[in-house]
Amino acid sequence: MDTKDVSMIPECGDLAVLANCKVIVGAKQLRKALTNGKATKVFLAKNADPAITDPLEAMCLTNHIPCLWVSTMLDLGCACGIDVGAAAAAVVG
């Protein structure tokens, strides 16, 4: 696959990039953003249900959108400023 582990990317190591960007959270919103061409970078949680993340990863690959994997849903949710875990999030522009 053409995806990368977020921990291997210095500028995204602590997911700080999400704090400074317009972000959407959740699989449904992410699917819409990918379909509409609004997502510029996608984050998927490794411990999320593959039934959710695998189709999103495939959409990213098809649309040439960087897809970065984070350790846990809780880490991703926290980086997005929400109090619950998130399976998927994206920077939109």
JOPEGI-V241961 format. One line per field, one symbol per residue. burial: b if it has 9 or more other C-alpha atoms within 8 Angstrom, else e. Layout:
BEGIN
burial: ???
END
This chain:
BEGIN
burial: eeeebbbeeeebbebbebbeeebbbbbebbbebbeeebbbbbbbbbebeeebbeebbebbbeeebbbbbbebbbbbbbbbeeeebbbbbbbbe
END
